[in-house]
Amino acid sequence: MKQMGPRAAGRARTAHCKSRRRATIAFGIALGVGLSGGPAWALPEGTPQLGLTQGLDSNTTVRVRVVDADETIQVCSSDDGVQDANVAAGENGRIDQVPGAPNPVDPERFGAEIVAYAPSANECAGFADCDLAVPELCYVQPYGVTIETFRERNGREPAGSERARCGRVLSVTPGGVGHCTAATDDPLYHAIDAGEPGVWSFDFAGEPETRTPSGTSTRFFQIEVLRPDNTPVDGGRVSALFWQLNAHDFDYSTSADFYAVAPVGDGARVFVIDFEALRGFRYIVVANDDGLADHPDQSWCEFGDPDGDGLCPEQGDGDRQIFYSQYVIHLNYPDPPPDPPSEPRIAEFTFEDEAGTPSISPDGDGVQDAGVFRFVPNLRGVWRLIVDTDGDGAFDPTRDFARRGRVGNAGEAIEVPFDGLDPDGAPYPDGDYPVYLELSVGETHFPMADIEDNTAGFLMWEQPGPDPGERIPLPMYWDDTAVVLDLDAQPAGYRITGWPDGSSVPPAAHERRAWSQPGFPADDRPIVFDTWVPGARATADGFGCRRCDGPRQALTIGPDESGDRDMDGLPDDVEDANGNGVVDEGETDPDDPDTDDDGIGDGDERNAENPTDPLRADTDGDGLPDSSEDRNGNGRVDDGETDPTNPDSDGDGLLDGAEDADGDGVVDPNESDPLDDDTDGDGILDGQDANPTVPDMDAAPMDTADAAPDPPGDAGVDGAGDPRLDVTVGGQDAADDTMLNSGDEGCDCAADDGGSPWPLTLLLVFGILRRTQRRQHP
């Protein structure tokens, strides 16, 4: 192993884009903070940025970015089995109870106080899968225990985000290689020749806390990356998916900065959370786009739910709230810097109800009771839609109708129903209600659990480059309405929400986000306070609708606007579907209650149990108007009525209009019955009977065996608009033009034995008739 001291600083950065990773973290411990801040841009990285009065919890996996395969990683820690000396004079600098006394690490980690995982580290099921000559062992991340210990403790194999990988073992002994403390001027680092670019991971063993029984922590650690010429990079290489810290004492505070990298399209935004004397004990810095998983955009109790007075349960009473790590968090501005972020856009923002108007009438009559907002975002992010239902002129999700969600797939439409009903199920009063829609990309939440004292407050910034002087102050948002009702217990100037405009920023007063945990220290009722910044936002400039003549800023709740000028039962917007005021092809006339003049109103036809076509007087093309078939106009096929949607109601091969030639619905002399397939009862279907009304005329049926077939296409609905079928038998037109044409299905059906071909011909013709009907009327 090489032993090196710090080198003079230099810079080498190339563009890159961070990929998004998630891990769910359920917090079952009291979390707090106690740090003292370091410089925003310093070398090396680790405890100098976090603060000397806090330790790194052993659950935290530290990440180190390697850009060049010839770079070297140098690492050291204080996990030497001995309690550390004070980091400042007096009680305010004591981090161990008896400095210099023994304080051994977990026996399993003895001699492996630091474990390093290469970017390409092998997955493993045991030591045999690793290179023992390096030496490497099989450890489970993020816990830093061997695979054997993990199985023994949990009775199962690693799953989900747990990974068993081969880790390089590095020892820490007092004053030896790999050991450093806050008092070490020139540490003897462990040096690792990277050999490959990518992200290395480091697990630190941690020593037991000695001032309080509060788990384990590494009191001090330090990492620096050397270029191929052995000069150190400027920082920005050390990060974690979350930072879990132990401040040793409630009185110790932090003024550290953390840099969250939020991916946006092909680039990313970097947001800084800038603490100022934040006090707690054990705490986690985590960044995501939701805050709490079950209560996005809200502060909530860490355990269970608040009561009606906003009082949270005591620690451990009730289910724990869950929030997850999503964005990588650096200790300095990331190196290499991320690519520029993409810009958000919202397209096709519309509101659609059945009338195509910018209005609804939630009166329960089934007409225009509700509608749907629809829009298309161009990037993944968080969307919010708010309707100013309290009419105060502000879009406040704590009081108005509000919906939010994540964009799953950019470019896909998102739909948001709106029924015009308040939380109690009553319609909002008639009136115009402004609508707001935003797409926030790179939105970053910092949910802070069990922070007892944040009275000094923190700020958030966007930093577009390595220079802290380029920081842009950002308005912060929060919603503490569920958990903080006792305003007297809060610091001066405290606001219960950051809505609707966010905290103030320069050139106005730079407002800090501050709170004090109610009742502490006498009453420990931990709260997760969520605070976020929106990143880049796109807002919609009004919404459209099918009958809107331009963008609308407000949705109307009031009387039905669908309209029915001709009172035919079809709303005007249904008849004029494209809303252009012209009766286009396929549209009924909103000024004519019976567009096809068949004696049945347009609405009665379309809305019937057996609907007919309001654009065709004879829907089934059988020669009878719809009104002649549905004589009582009730939209059903009653006894004694033919079916206006079936050209051959009795299936005998004759069209209804051919059988009831005068269309009066009565079987007159010389007319066959369209509801009886064998009118004369002689056993021959009317469609095959030369004289279907006179049984004694059927003894000598027409011989069609040798007749030539009709030309193709002779049968069917006339292309010129004649709905009747040109019907022939055996290629010769019948005098009454009533039998279906066999088309080009004709054949010479004479039997070889000289018998009559008629039965075969009848079967052939009947089969063709039935097939033709099925083809025309599925």
C-alpha positions in Angstrom: 0.0 0.0 0.0 1.2 3.5 -0.8 1.3 6.1 1.9 0.8 9.7 0.9 0.0 13.1 2.4 -2.2 15.8 1.0 -1.1 17.5 -2.2 -1.7 21.0 -3.6 -5.1 21.5 -5.2 -5.9 21.5 -8.9 -9.0 21.0 -11.0 -10.1 18.5 -13.6 -13.7 18.2 -14.5 -15.7 16.6 -17.3 -19.4 16.5 -17.9 -21.5 13.7 -16.6 -25.1 12.9 -15.7 -26.1 11.2 -12.6 -28.5 8.3 -12.8 -31.5 8.0 -10.5 -31.5 5.4 -7.8 -33.9 4.7 -5.0 -33.8 2.8 -1.7 -36.6 2.8 0.8 -35.7 3.6 4.4 -38.0 3.0 7.3 -36.9 5.0 10.3 -37.3 3.2 13.6 -35.0 5.2 15.8 -35.0 8.7 17.2 -33.3 10.9 14.7 -31.5 14.2 15.5 -28.6 16.5 14.5 -25.6 18.0 16.1 -22.8 19.3 13.9 -20.6 22.2 13.4 -20.1 23.3 9.8 -17.1 23.3 7.6 -16.2 25.2 4.4 -18.4 24.8 1.4 -15.4 23.8 -0.8 -12.6 22.1 1.1 -10.1 19.2 0.9 -10.1 16.4 1.7 -13.7 15.3 1.9 -15.6 13.7 4.8 -15.8 14.9 8.4 -14.3 18.3 7.6 -17.5 19.1 5.7 -19.9 17.3 8.1 -18.4 18.9 11.2 -16.1 17.7 13.8 -18.7 17.2 16.5 -20.7 14.5 14.7 -20.0 11.0 13.6 -20.9 8.9 10.5 -23.5 6.2 11.4 -22.3 2.8 10.2 -25.5 2.4 8.1 -24.2 5.0 5.6 -22.4 3.8 2.6 -20.0 6.5 1.2 -19.6 6.7 -2.5 -16.5 8.0 -4.3 -16.5 9.0 -8.0 -13.5 7.9 -10.1 -13.2 9.7 -13.5 -9.9 8.3 -14.7 -8.8 4.7 -14.3 -5.3 5.9 -13.3 -6.7 7.9 -10.3 -6.0 6.9 -6.8 -8.4 6.9 -3.8 -6.9 7.7 -0.4 -9.0 6.8 2.7 -8.6 6.8 6.5 -10.8 6.7 9.6 -10.8 6.9 13.4 -12.1 3.4 13.9 -9.0 2.2 15.7 -10.6 0.7 18.8 -9.8 3.7 21.0 -12.1 6.5 22.3 -11.3 9.8 20.5 -10.0 13.0 22.1 -12.2 16.1 22.3 -12.4 18.1 19.1 -12.8 21.4 20.9 -12.2 22.8 24.4 -14.7 22.0 27.2 -17.9 20.0 27.1 -18.8 21.4 23.7 -16.0 19.5 22.1 -16.3 16.1 23.9 -17.3 13.3 21.5 -16.2 10.3 23.7 -16.7 9.8 27.5 -13.1 8.7 28.3 -10.6 9.7 25.5 -7.9 7.1 25.0 -9.8 4.3 26.6 -10.5 1.1 24.6 -13.6 1.2 22.3 -13.3 -1.9 20.0 -15.3 -2.3 16.9 -17.6 -5.2 16.3 -15.4 -8.4 16.4 -16.5 -9.3 12.9 -15.0 -6.0 11.6 -11.8 -6.3 13.5 -9.0 -5.9 10.8 -11.7 -4.9 8.3 -12.6 -1.5 9.7 -12.9 -0.1 6.2 -14.4 -2.2 3.3 -14.1 -0.8 -0.3 -16.1 -2.1 -3.2 -15.0 -1.5 -6.8 -17.5 -0.4 -9.4 -17.4 -3.9 -10.9 -17.2 -5.8 -7.6 -18.5 -9.3 -8.0 -21.8 -10.4 -6.6 -21.0 -13.2 -4.1 -22.6 -16.0 -2.2 -19.6 -16.7 0.1 -15.9 -16.1 0.5 -15.0 -18.5 -2.2 -16.4 -16.1 -4.8 -13.9 -13.4 -3.8 -10.2 -12.8 -4.3 -8.7 -13.7 -0.9 -5.2 -12.6 -2.0 -6.3 -8.9 -2.2 -7.8 -9.6 0.4 -11.6 -9.5 -0.4 -14.5 -10.9 1.6 -18.2 -11.3 0.8 -20.1 -8.4 2.5 -23.7 -7.4 2.4 -24.4 -3.7 1.6 -25.6 -1.4 3.0 -25.0 -3.1 6.4 -21.3 -3.9 6.1 -21.7 -7.5 7.5 -20.4 -10.7 6.0 -22.9 -12.8 4.1 -22.6 -15.5 6.7 -23.5 -13.1 9.5 -26.4 -11.7 7.5 -27.8 -15.2 7.0 -27.4 -16.0 10.7 -29.1 -12.8 11.8 -31.9 -12.7 9.3 -32.5 -16.4 8.3 -32.6 -15.4 4.6 -30.6 -14.3 1.6 -30.1 -10.7 0.7 -33.1 -9.3 -1.3 -34.2 -6.0 -2.9 -31.7 -3.2 -2.5 -29.5 -5.5 -0.3 -26.4 -6.6 -2.3 -23.8 -9.2 -1.4 -20.5 -8.1 -3.1 -16.8 -8.8 -2.7 -15.3 -6.0 -0.7 -11.6 -5.1 -0.3 -10.6 -5.3 3.4 -8.7 -2.3 4.9 -7.5 -2.3 8.5 -7.2 0.7 10.9 -4.9 0.5 13.9 -3.8 3.3 16.3 -1.2 5.5 14.6 -1.0 3.0 11.7 -1.9 3.1 8.0 -5.5 4.1 7.5 -5.8 5.9 10.8 -6.8 9.5 11.2 -8.6 11.8 13.6 -9.5 15.4 13.7 -6.1 16.1 15.2 -4.2 14.3 12.5 -2.2 16.7 10.4 -0.7 14.3 7.8 -2.7 11.0 7.8 -1.2 7.7 6.5 -3.9 6.9 4.0 -4.8 3.5 2.6 -4.2 4.1 -1.1 -6.2 2.3 -3.8 -5.2 2.4 -7.4 -8.7 2.6 -9.0 -8.0 0.7 -12.2 -11.4 1.6 -13.6 -13.7 4.6 -13.7 -17.0 4.6 -11.9 -18.4 4.8 -8.4 -16.5 3.0 -5.5 -18.4 2.3 -2.3 -17.0 2.4 1.3 -18.4 0.9 4.5 -16.9 2.1 7.8 -17.2 -0.2 10.8 -17.9 2.5 13.4 -17.3 2.3 17.2 -19.9 2.2 19.9 -21.1 5.5 21.2 -19.7 6.1 24.7 -21.5 9.2 25.9 -25.0 7.7 25.3 -26.1 4.3 24.2 -27.1 5.4 20.7 -25.6 2.9 18.3 -22.2 3.2 16.5 -20.5 5.9 14.5 -17.2 6.6 12.9 -16.0 9.8 14.7 -13.8 10.9 11.8 -13.2 9.8 8.2 -11.5 11.4 5.3 -11.3 10.6 1.6 -9.3 12.3 -1.2 -8.9 11.4 -4.9 -5.5 11.9 -6.6 -5.2 12.5 -10.3 -2.7 10.4 -12.3 0.0 13.0 -11.5 -0.7 12.5 -7.8 -2.3 16.0 -7.3 -5.6 15.9 -5.5 -8.8 16.9 -7.2 -10.7 19.9 -5.7 -13.5 17.8 -4.1 -17.0 17.0 -5.3 -16.2 13.3 -5.5 -17.6 12.1 -2.2 -21.4 11.5 -1.9 -24.0 9.1 -0.4 -27.6 8.1 -1.2 -28.3 9.3 2.4 -26.2 10.7 5.2 -27.1 9.2 8.6 -25.3 11.0 11.4 -24.8 10.8 15.1 -23.9 14.1 16.9 -23.2 12.5 20.2 -25.2 15.1 22.1 -28.5 17.2 21.7 -26.5 20.3 22.3 -24.3 20.0 19.2 -25.5 21.7 16.1 -24.7 21.7 12.4 -24.2 24.4 9.9 -23.1 22.1 7.1 -24.1 22.3 3.4 -25.3 19.3 1.4 -25.6 19.2 -2.4 -28.4 17.2 -3.9 -28.2 16.2 -7.6 -31.7 16.0 -9.1 -31.8 14.5 -12.7 -33.7 16.6 -15.2 -34.0 15.1 -18.7 -30.5 14.6 -20.0 -28.9 16.8 -17.3 -29.4 17.7 -13.7 -29.9 20.5 -11.2 -27.8 20.9 -8.0 -29.6 22.1 -4.9 -28.0 23.1 -1.7 -29.5 22.8 1.7 -27.7 25.3 3.9 -28.1 24.5 7.6 -27.6 27.0 10.4 -27.2 25.7 14.0 -29.6 22.8 13.4 -29.8 20.8 16.6 -30.9 17.3 17.2 -29.1 14.0 18.0 -29.3 11.4 15.3 -30.6 12.4 11.9 -30.6 11.6 8.2 -30.1 13.9 5.3 -32.1 12.5 2.4 -33.4 14.1 -0.8 -36.3 12.9 -3.1 -39.1 14.3 -5.1 -42.0 13.4 -2.7 -41.0 13.9 0.9 -43.0 11.3 2.8 -44.2 8.3 0.8 -47.7 8.3 2.3 -48.0 12.1 2.8 -46.3 13.9 -0.1 -46.0 17.6 0.2 -46.8 17.4 3.9 -45.1 17.3 7.2 -46.3 14.5 9.4 -45.7 12.6 12.6 -42.8 10.3 12.5 -44.9 7.7 14.3 -48.6 7.3 13.6 -50.9 10.2 12.8 -51.6 13.5 14.5 -54.8 14.0 16.6 -57.3 16.7 16.0 -55.1 19.2 17.9 -52.1 18.4 15.7 -50.4 16.5 18.5 -48.2 13.6 17.4 -47.8 10.3 19.2 -44.8 9.8 21.3 -41.7 8.1 19.9 -42.5 4.5 18.9 -46.3 4.8 19.2 -47.8 3.8 15.9 -46.5 3.0 12.4 -43.3 4.7 11.3 -43.5 7.1 8.4 -41.4 6.1 5.4 -39.3 8.3 3.1 -36.8 7.1 0.6 -33.5 8.1 -0.8 -33.6 9.1 -4.4 -31.1 11.8 -5.2 -27.3 11.4 -4.6 -26.1 13.9 -2.0 -22.5 15.3 -2.2 -20.4 17.1 0.4 -19.2 19.6 -2.2 -20.4 20.7 -5.6 -20.2 17.5 -7.7 -17.2 16.8 -9.9 -17.5 16.3 -12.8 -20.4 18.8 -12.9 -23.7 17.6 -14.4 -24.9 18.4 -17.9 -27.3 21.4 -18.2 -30.9 20.4 -17.4 -33.7 20.1 -20.0 -36.5 22.6 -19.8 -40.1 21.5 -18.9 -43.1 22.1 -21.1 -46.8 21.3 -20.8 -48.8 20.5 -24.0 -52.4 19.8 -24.8 -54.0 21.1 -21.6 -57.7 20.6 -22.0 -60.9 20.0 -20.0 -63.4 17.7 -21.5 -67.0 16.9 -20.4 -69.7 15.4 -22.4 -70.8 18.8 -23.8 -67.3 19.9 -24.8 -67.6 23.1 -22.7 -65.4 24.6 -20.0 -68.1 23.9 -17.4 -69.8 21.3 -15.4 -73.1 21.1 -13.4 -72.6 18.6 -10.5 -76.4 18.3 -9.8 -76.6 14.6 -10.2 -78.8 14.6 -13.2 -76.4 12.6 -15.3 -75.7 15.5 -17.7 -72.4 17.4 -17.4 -71.9 16.2 -13.8 -68.1 15.9 -14.2 -65.2 16.2 -16.5 -61.6 15.4 -17.0 -58.5 17.6 -17.2 -55.9 16.3 -19.6 -52.4 17.3 -20.4 -49.1 16.0 -21.8 -45.7 16.7 -20.0 -42.5 16.5 -21.9 -40.2 15.4 -18.9 -40.5 13.2 -15.9 -41.2 15.2 -12.8 -44.0 16.2 -10.4 -47.2 17.8 -11.6 -49.8 19.8 -9.6 -53.3 20.8 -10.6 -55.2 23.2 -8.4 -58.7 24.7 -8.7 -59.3 27.8 -6.6 -62.4 26.4 -5.1 -62.4 28.7 -2.0 -62.4 31.7 -4.3 -59.7 33.7 -2.5 -57.6 34.3 -5.6 -54.7 32.1 -4.4 -53.9 28.5 -5.4 -53.4 26.9 -2.1 -53.5 23.0 -1.9 -54.2 23.1 1.8 -57.6 24.7 1.1 -58.4 24.3 -2.6 -59.1 21.3 -4.8 -55.6 20.0 -5.5 -54.1 16.9 -7.1 -50.4 16.0 -7.6 -48.5 13.1 -9.0 -45.4 11.9 -10.7 -44.9 11.8 -14.4 -44.3 8.1 -15.2 -43.5 8.4 -18.9 -42.7 11.7 -20.5 -44.9 12.4 -23.5 -47.9 10.3 -22.3 -51.2 12.1 -21.4 -52.2 12.4 -17.8 -55.9 12.7 -16.9 -57.3 14.3 -13.7 -61.1 13.8 -13.0 -63.0 16.7 -11.5 -66.6 16.3 -10.2 -67.1 19.8 -8.7 -67.8 18.3 -5.3 -66.3 19.5 -2.0 -64.7 17.1 0.5 -68.1 16.6 2.1 -69.6 15.6 -1.3 -71.6 18.8 -1.8 -71.4 20.8 -5.1 -69.3 23.9 -5.0 -71.4 27.0 -5.5 -72.1 28.2 -9.1 -69.3 30.5 -10.3 -66.0 30.7 -12.2 -63.0 28.9 -10.6 -59.5 29.7 -11.8 -57.3 26.7 -12.7 -53.6 26.3 -12.2 -51.3 23.5 -13.6 -47.6 23.2 -13.1 -44.9 20.7 -14.1 -42.0 20.7 -11.7 -38.8 18.9 -12.9 -35.9 18.3 -10.5 -38.2 19.1 -7.5 -36.2 18.3 -4.4 -37.6 17.5 -0.9 -35.5 17.4 2.2 -37.7 15.5 4.8 -36.1 16.0 8.2 -37.0 13.6 11.0 -37.1 14.4 14.7 -35.2 17.7 14.5 -35.7 19.3 17.9 -34.3 22.7 17.3 -34.3 24.5 14.0 -35.0 27.9 15.3 -32.1 29.5 13.4 -33.6 28.1 10.2 -32.0 26.9 7.0 -32.0 28.1 3.3 -32.0 26.4 0.0 -30.2 27.4 -3.2 -29.6 26.2 -6.7 -26.0 26.2 -7.6 -25.3 26.0 -11.4 -21.5 25.6 -11.1 -18.6 25.0 -8.7 -18.4 28.7 -7.5 -20.6 29.2 -4.4 -20.9 32.9 -5.5 -23.2 31.7 -8.3 -25.8 30.4 -5.9 -29.4 31.3 -6.7 -31.8 31.8 -3.7 -34.9 29.7 -4.0 -38.3 30.0 -2.5 -39.0 27.1 -0.2 -42.4 25.3 0.3 -43.8 23.4 3.2 -47.1 22.4 4.7 -47.1 21.9 8.5 -50.9 22.3 9.0 -51.4 18.7 10.1 -48.8 18.7 12.9 -48.3 22.3 14.1 -51.3 24.0 15.5 -49.7 25.6 18.6 -48.1 28.6 17.0 -46.9 30.0 20.3 -44.4 27.2 20.6 -42.7 28.2 17.3 -40.0 30.7 16.6 -40.8 34.3 15.8 -42.0 34.8 12.2 -42.9 31.1 11.8 -45.4 30.4 9.1 -47.5 27.2 9.2 -47.2 26.8 5.4 -45.1 28.0 2.6 -48.0 28.3 0.2 -48.9 29.7 -2.2 -45.8 31.7 -3.2 -43.1 30.0 -1.2 -40.7 31.7 1.2 -39.4 35.2 0.4 -36.0 35.5 -1.3 -33.8 38.5 -2.2 -34.1 41.3 -3.1 -36.8 41.0 -0.4 -35.9 39.5 3.0 -34.3 36.1 2.7 -36.8 34.0 4.8 -35.4 31.0 6.6 -37.4 27.8 7.1 -37.5 27.4 10.8 -39.4 25.3 13.4 -39.2 23.9 17.0 -40.4 20.4 17.8 -43.4 21.0 20.1 -43.0 20.0 23.7 -39.3 19.0 23.5 -37.4 18.1 25.7 -40.2 17.4 28.3 -42.4 15.6 25.7 -40.7 13.8 22.8 -43.3 13.7 19.9 -41.1 13.4 16.8 -42.2 15.0 13.6 -40.9 14.7 10.0 -40.7 18.3 8.7 -40.7 18.3 4.9 -39.4 21.2 2.9 -38.8 21.4 -0.9 -37.9 23.5 -3.8 -39.6 23.1 -7.2 -36.6 23.1 -9.5 -37.7 24.3 -13.0 -41.4 24.8 -13.4 -43.6 25.0 -16.5 -47.1 26.4 -16.0 -50.0 26.1 -18.4 -51.4 29.3 -20.0 -55.0 28.3 -19.7 -56.8 25.2 -20.9 -58.8 24.4 -24.0 -62.0 22.4 -24.7 -63.8 21.1 -27.7 -66.1 24.1 -27.9 -63.8 26.7 -26.5 -62.8 29.5 -28.9 -59.5 30.0 -27.1 -57.6 29.2 -23.8 -59.7 29.5 -20.7 -58.4 30.5 -17.3 -61.3 29.4 -15.2 -63.8 26.5 -15.0 -67.4 27.3 -14.7 -69.7 25.4 -12.2 -73.3 26.1 -13.0 -76.3 25.2 -15.3 -75.9 22.6 -18.1 -74.4 24.2 -21.2 -74.8 21.3 -23.6 -77.9 22.8 -25.2 -80.5 21.0 -27.4 -81.8 23.5 -29.9 -84.1 21.1 -31.8 -85.2 19.3 -28.6 -84.6 15.9 -30.2 -82.8 14.4 -27.1 -79.3 14.8 -28.5 -77.2 17.6 -27.1 -76.0 20.1 -29.7 -72.4 19.3 -29.1 -73.1 15.6 -29.8 -74.8 16.4 -33.0 -72.2 19.0 -34.1 -69.3 16.8 -32.8 -66.4 19.0 -34.0 -68.2 22.2 -32.9 -67.7 24.0 -36.3 -71.4 25.0 -36.7 -71.6 23.0 -40.0 -73.5 19.8 -40.5 -70.6 17.7 -41.7 -70.6 14.2 -43.0 -71.5 11.8 -40.2 -73.2 14.5 -38.1 -76.9 15.0 -37.4 -78.4 18.4 -37.7 -78.8 20.2 -34.3 -81.5 22.3 -35.8 -83.6 19.4 -37.2 -85.1 17.0 -34.7 -85.4 14.3 -37.5 -82.4 14.6 -39.7 -83.2 11.7 -42.0 -87.0 12.5 -42.0 -88.0 8.9 -41.2 -90.6 9.9 -38.6 -88.4 9.0 -35.6 -86.5 11.8 -33.8 -82.7 11.7 -33.9 -82.4 11.2 -30.1 -85.0 8.4 -30.1 -83.1 6.6 -32.8 -79.6 6.9 -31.2 -80.7 6.3 -27.6 -83.1 3.5 -28.3 -82.8 0.0 -26.8 -82.5 -1.2 -30.5 -80.8 1.9 -31.9 -81.2 2.9 -35.5 -79.3 5.3 -37.7 -80.6 8.9 -37.5 -78.8 9.6 -40.8 -80.6 6.8 -42.8 -84.4 6.7 -43.1 -84.1 3.0 -43.8 -81.3 1.8 -41.5 -81.2 -1.8 -42.7 -81.9 -0.9 -46.4 -84.8 -3.4 -46.8 -87.1 -0.9 -48.5 -89.2 -0.1 -45.4 -88.6 3.2 -43.5 -87.6 2.8 -39.9 -90.9 4.4 -38.8 -92.8 1.7 -40.8 -90.9 -1.1 -39.0 -90.9 0.5 -35.5 -94.5 1.7 -35.8 -94.9 2.9 -32.2 -91.4 4.5 -32.2 -90.4 3.0 -28.9 -87.0 1.8 -30.0 -87.9 -1.9 -29.5 -89.0 -4.7 -31.8 -92.5 -5.4 -30.5 -94.8 -8.2 -31.5 -96.1 -7.6 -35.0 -93.2 -5.3 -35.9 -90.3 -6.0 -38.2 -86.8 -5.2 -37.1 -85.5 -1.9 -38.6 -81.9 -3.1 -38.1 -82.5 -6.5 -39.9 -83.5 -6.4 -43.6 -85.0 -9.9 -43.4 -86.8 -10.2 -40.1 -88.1 -13.7 -40.5 -84.9 -15.0 -42.3 -86.8 -16.5 -45.2 -84.6 -14.9 -47.9 -87.0 -12.1 -48.9 -86.4 -8.5 -47.7 -89.0 -7.1 -45.4 -89.7 -4.3 -47.9 -90.3 -6.9 -50.7 -92.8 -8.8 -48.6 -94.7 -5.8 -47.3 -94.6 -4.0 -50.6 -96.8 -1.1 -49.7 -95.1 -0.6 -46.3 -98.4 -0.5 -44.3 -97.5 -3.2 -41.9 -100.4 -5.3 -43.0 -100.2 -8.6 -45.0 -102.3 -7.6 -47.9 -103.5 -10.1 -50.6 -100.6 -11.2 -52.8 -98.1 -10.1 -50.1 -96.0 -12.6 -48.1 -95.7 -12.1 -44.4 -92.3 -10.6 -43.4 -92.7 -12.1 -39.9 -93.5 -15.6 -41.3 -90.8 -17.4 -43.3 -93.4 -19.7 -44.9 -96.5 -17.6 -45.5 -98.6 -20.2 -47.3 -97.4 -23.1 -45.0 -96.4 -25.3 -47.9 -93.0 -26.2 -46.4 -91.1 -24.0 -48.8 -89.4 -20.8 -47.4 -90.9 -17.7 -49.0 -87.6 -16.8 -50.5 -87.5 -20.1 -52.3 -91.2 -20.3 -53.2 -92.2 -19.0 -56.7 -95.7 -18.4 -55.3 -95.2 -17.9 -51.5 -98.9 -16.9 -50.9 -100.5 -19.8 -52.9 -99.6 -23.3 -51.7 -101.2 -25.1 -54.7 -99.0 -23.2 -57.2 -95.8 -24.8 -55.9 -96.1 -28.2 -57.5 -93.9 -27.3 -60.4 -90.9 -25.3 -59.2 -88.8 -23.4 -61.7 -85.9 -25.5 -63.1 -82.8 -23.4 -62.8 -80.2 -26.1 -63.2 -78.9 -25.0 -66.6 -79.3 -21.3 -66.2 -76.2 -19.2 -66.5 -75.1 -17.3 -63.3 -75.6 -13.6 -63.0 -72.5 -11.3 -63.5 -70.5 -10.8 -60.3 -71.7 -8.0 -58.1 -75.3 -8.0 -59.2 -76.6 -8.7 -55.7 -76.4 -6.2 -52.9 -77.1 -2.6 -52.1 -77.0 -0.5 -55.2 -74.0 1.9 -55.1 -76.2 4.7 -56.4 -78.1 4.6 -53.2 -81.0 2.1 -54.0 -81.3 0.1 -50.8 -83.1 -2.8 -52.5 -81.3 -5.9 -53.7 -81.4 -6.9 -57.3 -82.4 -10.6 -56.8 -82.4 -13.4 -59.3 -82.5 -17.2 -59.3 -80.2 -19.1 -61.5 -79.1 -16.0 -63.4 -82.6 -15.0 -64.6 -84.2 -11.9 -63.0 -87.5 -12.8 -61.3 -90.5 -10.8 -62.4 -91.1 -9.4 -58.9 -87.4 -8.6 -58.3 -87.6 -10.2 -54.9 -85.2 -13.1 -54.7 -81.6 -12.8 -53.7 -79.1 -13.1 -56.6 -76.9 -16.1 -56.5 -74.2 -13.9 -58.1 -71.3 -15.8 -59.5 -72.1 -18.8 -57.3 -74.2 -20.4 -60.1 -73.3 -23.7 -61.4 -74.5 -26.5 -63.7 -76.2 -28.7 -61.1 -77.7 -31.4 -63.4 -77.3 -34.8 -61.7 -75.4 -37.6 -63.5 -78.2 -40.1 -62.8 -80.8 -37.9 -64.6 -82.6 -37.0 -61.4 -83.9 -33.6 -60.7 -81.3 -30.9 -59.7 -83.8 -28.8 -57.9 -83.2 -29.8 -54.3 -79.5 -29.1 -54.7 -80.1 -25.8 -56.3 -82.5 -24.8 -53.5 -79.9 -25.6 -50.9 -77.2 -23.7 -52.8 -79.4 -20.6 -53.3 -80.5 -20.7 -49.6 -76.9 -20.9 -48.4 -75.9 -18.0 -50.6 -78.8 -16.0 -49.2 -77.9 -16.6 -45.7 -74.2 -15.8 -46.3 -75.2 -12.6 -48.1 -77.3 -11.5 -45.1 -74.5 -12.2 -42.7 -72.1 -10.2 -44.8 -74.4 -7.2 -45.0 -75.7 -7.4 -41.5 -73.2 -8.9 -39.1 
